Amino acid sequence: MKRATISQVAKEAGVSVTTVSRYLNGKYSKMGSETKQKIADTIKRLNYIPTASARRLRQGQSHVIGVLVGDIGNTFSTLLAKGIDDVLHPAGYDIVLMNTNNSTIIEKRALQRLYELQADGIIVQPDAIHFEQFADCINREIPLVLVDREVMDQPATVGRVTSANQDACYRLGQVLHQKNYDHILTVSAHFAEASGQIPRIAGLKATAEDYGLSFHNIETRGRDYEWLKKELLQKINRLPGKTVVISLMGPILFQILDIFKELQISFPKDVGLVSFDDWNWSRYVQDGIYLMRQDMELMGNVAARKLLNQIKYHTVISDTTILPVAMVNKLSI
């Protein structure tokens, strides 16, 4: 069955196409109640559904916002997308959620697709570490907000929402020094050029240098469970004194806990344990794990409000918001 057109609706209702268009856009001021009812009945009878392209031509907007995340399987992405949608949906916008798989190539293709869809705005958890990847968005005058990961040469006038990762990790290092730790051993997984783990490592390195602790990092990208188990055990055994293991992203913590269980390493007796955790499940492990916690829903809320503000005022100029990282004090250190 062929899709009904606006011209068919107008013909069946006995009105002009312009009148039907005004009805669809809610412009009833010069429209009688009988005409409104005829159009409504005809639309229902013909099962007429306006196409997105037709709505865009009439309204000048698509009411679609593109959201690009690095890893759609990460709970981080779910919470971020929920925070964005909680603000955009009541404002009349739908989100197109796209997974870049932490790839700059896929990210570039996804951005191009959103340009073709004429998205009213774009929120990106960036994979590319240089702003050149996103410059075309500004050149096209499409509102843009980058979230979570830091892009090195991002202009100050482009919207950004991130967490105070480096400062929080410096403060964590101070806590570890006060608890008489000698060594900081981080476990990272850099899957993208831009990563929230980069400022975290920088903060911990700075503390280690200032307070006389040694700093070591194990990068797990492309490595399996057995490799990580071997590396962790070697590092822990070679470091004399008191060592703390820090998972720089939530998913890594699962592997570390499995390894500790298999090797019968207990915390805080044998080593201390700290993790970044966006969903706070780790409070159920033993007496809980000392956490560095980001509020991803809040990050999504703030990013969406920045984007709506740009859309409202027809601008691509915005600013930066840096959200705090909370320390959740537990007995794992």
PLY file of the C-alpha trace (Angstrom):
ply
format ascii 1.0
element vertex 333
property float x
property float y
property float z
element edge 332
property int vertex1
property int vertex2
end_header
0.00 0.00 0.00
1.41 3.39 -1.05
2.10 5.96 1.61
-0.46 8.80 1.67
0.86 12.26 0.74
0.01 15.69 2.06
-1.62 16.47 -1.29
-3.99 13.51 -0.88
-4.89 14.64 2.62
-5.66 18.14 1.32
-7.79 16.79 -1.57
-9.78 14.40 0.64
-10.36 17.06 3.30
-11.32 19.67 0.71
-8.67 22.17 1.78
-5.37 23.47 0.41
-1.96 21.87 1.02
-0.97 25.07 2.84
-3.87 24.60 5.28
-2.84 21.01 6.02
0.75 22.18 6.52
-0.42 24.86 8.98
-2.42 22.20 10.84
0.60 19.87 11.07
2.68 22.72 12.51
0.04 23.58 15.12
-0.82 26.96 13.59
-4.55 27.03 14.30
-5.10 30.77 14.83
-6.92 31.33 11.50
-8.42 27.84 11.28
-12.00 27.00 12.17
-12.82 24.04 14.40
-14.70 22.29 11.56
-11.65 22.52 9.25
-9.37 21.24 12.01
-11.63 18.27 12.61
-11.90 17.42 8.88
-8.12 17.42 8.53
-7.66 15.33 11.70
-10.24 12.76 10.52
-8.67 12.56 7.04
-5.17 12.09 8.45
-6.43 9.27 10.64
-8.43 7.62 7.82
-5.54 7.76 5.34
-2.99 6.84 8.03
-0.90 9.81 6.91
2.51 10.13 8.55
4.66 13.18 7.68
8.16 12.21 6.53
11.17 13.48 8.43
12.38 15.36 5.36
9.00 17.09 4.98
8.99 18.14 8.62
12.51 19.46 8.22
11.52 21.57 5.21
8.53 23.02 7.08
10.19 23.62 10.43
13.83 24.20 9.48
14.84 21.62 12.09
15.10 17.83 12.20
14.59 17.60 16.00
17.28 14.92 15.93
20.47 15.06 17.99
23.41 12.80 17.18
25.22 11.17 20.10
28.52 9.39 19.43
30.01 7.11 22.10
33.26 5.17 22.03
31.94 1.84 23.33
28.21 1.23 23.43
28.78 -1.92 25.50
30.28 0.07 28.37
27.87 1.03 31.16
29.45 4.49 30.97
27.78 4.97 27.57
24.39 3.84 28.84
24.44 6.28 31.73
25.72 9.11 29.54
23.02 8.51 26.90
20.32 8.36 29.59
21.48 11.68 31.02
21.36 13.25 27.55
17.93 11.83 26.72
16.48 12.90 30.09
17.03 16.51 28.99
16.46 16.30 25.22
13.31 14.17 25.13
11.15 16.59 27.16
12.45 19.37 24.87
11.07 17.53 21.82
14.28 16.00 20.49
15.11 12.41 19.63
18.66 11.09 19.85
20.45 8.96 17.27
22.96 6.95 19.32
25.96 5.77 17.29
28.83 3.52 18.41
32.29 4.48 17.10
34.00 1.42 18.58
36.82 3.73 19.73
37.85 4.20 16.09
38.67 7.58 14.54
37.73 6.18 11.13
34.27 5.06 12.27
33.89 8.33 14.15
34.58 10.35 10.99
32.04 8.29 9.03
29.43 8.67 11.79
29.88 12.45 11.82
29.38 12.55 8.05
26.20 10.52 8.40
24.86 12.97 10.97
25.63 15.88 8.62
23.61 14.10 5.93
20.74 13.56 8.38
20.87 17.31 9.11
21.05 16.71 12.85
20.25 19.82 14.87
23.25 19.20 17.13
25.90 16.62 18.00
27.31 15.35 21.31
30.53 13.33 21.02
32.65 11.25 23.35
35.71 11.81 21.14
38.07 9.18 19.81
40.31 11.60 17.88
42.76 13.54 20.01
42.93 16.51 17.61
40.03 18.90 16.93
40.46 18.74 13.17
38.14 15.69 13.26
35.27 17.88 14.49
36.04 21.22 12.83
33.63 20.57 9.94
30.79 20.47 12.44
31.52 24.06 13.48
32.10 25.10 9.86
28.60 23.81 9.06
27.29 25.81 12.06
26.02 22.68 13.81
26.00 22.97 17.63
28.61 20.65 19.15
29.53 19.48 22.64
32.45 17.13 23.42
32.14 15.03 26.58
34.39 13.01 28.91
37.60 12.69 26.89
39.87 15.67 26.31
40.83 16.85 22.83
44.24 18.54 22.90
43.60 21.55 20.68
39.89 22.10 21.21
38.98 25.80 20.90
37.77 27.39 24.15
34.56 28.49 22.41
33.45 24.90 21.68
31.23 23.21 24.26
32.93 20.70 26.55
31.89 18.69 29.62
34.50 16.59 31.37
35.55 15.42 34.82
38.39 16.75 36.97
40.36 13.55 36.39
43.89 14.89 36.81
43.12 16.89 39.95
41.17 13.99 41.49
44.03 11.57 40.86
46.53 13.97 42.38
44.37 14.10 45.51
44.10 10.30 45.48
47.90 10.13 45.44
48.01 12.33 48.53
45.63 9.94 50.31
47.83 6.99 49.36
50.92 8.80 50.66
49.15 9.44 53.97
48.36 5.72 54.18
52.07 4.94 53.73
51.95 3.36 50.28
55.30 3.11 48.50
54.20 2.15 44.98
51.32 3.05 42.65
50.53 0.38 40.03
47.85 1.45 37.54
46.12 -0.78 34.99
44.89 0.99 31.87
43.23 0.15 28.54
43.73 2.86 25.93
41.28 1.96 23.19
41.07 5.45 21.63
43.48 8.31 20.85
41.61 10.52 23.31
41.08 8.89 26.69
40.00 9.89 30.18
42.81 7.67 31.43
45.49 10.05 30.11
44.83 12.83 32.68
44.36 10.21 35.40
47.85 8.83 34.78
49.23 12.38 34.67
47.70 13.20 38.07
49.05 10.06 39.72
52.50 10.52 38.17
52.64 14.06 39.51
51.74 12.93 43.04
54.25 10.11 42.94
56.97 12.54 41.93
56.00 15.13 44.57
55.70 12.65 47.45
58.45 10.14 46.60
56.29 7.19 45.51
57.18 4.99 42.54
54.71 4.88 39.64
54.15 1.96 37.26
51.49 1.32 34.60
50.31 -1.86 32.87
48.64 -1.18 29.51
46.24 -4.02 28.65
45.07 -3.13 25.16
45.29 -6.16 22.88
46.33 -8.42 25.77
44.40 -11.31 27.29
43.58 -12.37 30.83
46.57 -14.70 31.19
49.00 -11.99 30.11
47.54 -9.51 32.63
47.67 -12.12 35.40
51.36 -12.74 34.73
52.21 -9.02 34.53
50.33 -8.16 37.73
51.97 -10.96 39.70
55.47 -10.05 38.47
55.01 -6.36 39.24
53.57 -6.97 42.72
56.32 -9.44 43.62
59.10 -7.12 42.40
57.92 -4.06 44.31
59.16 -4.06 47.92
57.00 -2.35 50.49
53.36 -1.33 50.23
51.70 -1.35 46.77
48.29 -0.14 45.61
46.71 -1.37 42.36
44.47 1.17 40.61
42.02 0.23 37.85
41.75 3.29 35.60
38.38 2.26 34.19
35.51 0.21 35.60
35.57 -2.79 33.21
39.25 -3.52 34.03
38.25 -4.05 37.65
36.38 -7.26 36.75
39.59 -8.83 35.46
41.64 -7.64 38.43
39.16 -9.13 40.90
39.21 -12.47 39.04
43.02 -12.48 39.07
43.19 -11.62 42.77
40.77 -14.43 43.53
42.72 -16.97 41.44
46.09 -15.95 42.92
44.64 -15.61 46.44
45.73 -11.98 46.71
43.67 -10.20 49.34
43.09 -6.48 49.75
44.11 -4.45 51.64
46.26 -7.11 53.37
48.50 -7.95 50.39
47.89 -4.91 48.18
45.59 -1.92 48.20
42.87 -1.64 45.53
41.26 1.45 43.99
39.07 1.79 40.91
37.29 4.28 38.76
33.69 3.11 38.75
30.79 4.85 36.98
27.98 2.68 38.34
29.07 1.97 41.92
28.47 -1.81 41.90
31.81 -2.51 43.58
30.48 -1.49 46.99
29.14 -5.06 47.16
32.63 -6.63 46.92
33.85 -7.64 50.41
33.83 -4.43 52.48
33.72 -2.33 49.32
36.38 -0.90 47.02
37.79 2.61 47.32
36.27 4.41 44.34
36.85 7.42 42.15
33.31 8.01 40.93
32.08 10.13 38.01
28.41 11.04 37.62
27.83 10.15 33.98
24.12 10.98 33.99
24.94 14.47 35.25
27.58 14.78 32.51
24.89 13.89 29.96
22.45 16.39 31.50
24.96 19.23 31.36
26.04 18.43 27.78
22.43 18.33 26.58
21.63 21.69 28.20
24.69 23.26 26.56
23.51 21.93 23.20
19.93 23.18 23.68
21.26 26.61 24.58
23.25 26.73 21.32
20.19 25.66 19.33
17.97 28.23 21.06
20.31 31.14 20.34
21.43 29.93 16.88
25.10 29.79 17.84
27.94 27.28 17.98
29.68 29.15 20.79
29.64 27.50 24.21
31.98 26.91 27.15
33.59 24.28 29.36
32.18 22.61 32.46
34.45 20.45 34.62
32.57 18.13 36.97
34.03 16.87 40.25
35.16 13.28 40.75
33.93 11.92 44.07
36.09 9.79 46.32
34.11 6.95 47.91
36.09 5.89 50.97
36.11 2.13 51.52
38.39 -0.32 53.32
40.26 -1.66 50.28
43.23 0.63 51.03
0 1
1 2
2 3
3 4
4 5
5 6
6 7
7 8
8 9
9 10
10 11
11 12
12 13
13 14
14 15
15 16
16 17
17 18
18 19
19 20
20 21
21 22
22 23
23 24
24 25
25 26
26 27
27 28
28 29
29 30
30 31
31 32
32 33
33 34
34 35
35 36
36 37
37 38
38 39
39 40
40 41
41 42
42 43
43 44
44 45
45 46
46 47
47 48
48 49
49 50
50 51
51 52
52 53
53 54
54 55
55 56
56 57
57 58
58 59
59 60
60 61
61 62
62 63
63 64
64 65
65 66
66 67
67 68
68 69
69 70
70 71
71 72
72 73
73 74
74 75
75 76
76 77
77 78
78 79
79 80
80 81
81 82
82 83
83 84
84 85
85 86
86 87
87 88
88 89
89 90
90 91
91 92
92 93
93 94
94 95
95 96
96 97
97 98
98 99
99 100
100 101
101 102
102 103
103 104
104 105
105 106
106 107
107 108
108 109
109 110
110 111
111 112
112 113
113 114
114 115
115 116
116 117
117 118
118 119
119 120
120 121
121 122
122 123
123 124
124 125
125 126
126 127
127 128
128 129
129 130
130 131
131 132
132 133
133 134
134 135
135 136
136 137
137 138
138 139
139 140
140 141
141 142
142 143
143 144
144 145
145 146
146 147
147 148
148 149
149 150
150 151
151 152
152 153
153 154
154 155
155 156
156 157
157 158
158 159
159 160
160 161
161 162
162 163
163 164
164 165
165 166
166 167
167 168
168 169
169 170
170 171
171 172
172 173
173 174
174 175
175 176
176 177
177 178
178 179
179 180
180 181
181 182
182 183
183 184
184 185
185 186
186 187
187 188
188 189
189 190
190 191
191 192
192 193
193 194
194 195
195 196
196 197
197 198
198 199
199 200
200 201
201 202
202 203
203 204
204 205
205 206
206 207
207 208
208 209
209 210
210 211
211 212
212 213
213 214
214 215
215 216
216 217
217 218
218 219
219 220
220 221
221 222
222 223
223 224
224 225
225 226
226 227
227 228
228 229
229 230
230 231
231 232
232 233
233 234
234 235
235 236
236 237
237 238
238 239
239 240
240 241
241 242
242 243
243 244
244 245
245 246
246 247
247 248
248 249
249 250
250 251
251 252
252 253
253 254
254 255
255 256
256 257
257 258
258 259
259 260
260 261
261 262
262 263
263 264
264 265
265 266
266 267
267 268
268 269
269 270
270 271
271 272
272 273
273 274
274 275
275 276
276 277
277 278
278 279
279 280
280 281
281 282
282 283
283 284
284 285
285 286
286 287
287 288
288 289
289 290
290 291
291 292
292 293
293 294
294 295
295 296
296 297
297 298
298 299
299 300
300 301
301 302
302 303
303 304
304 305
305 306
306 307
307 308
308 309
309 310
310 311
311 312
312 313
313 314
314 315
315 316
316 317
317 318
318 319
319 320
320 321
321 322
322 323
323 324
324 325
325 326
326 327
327 328
328 329
329 330
330 331
331 332
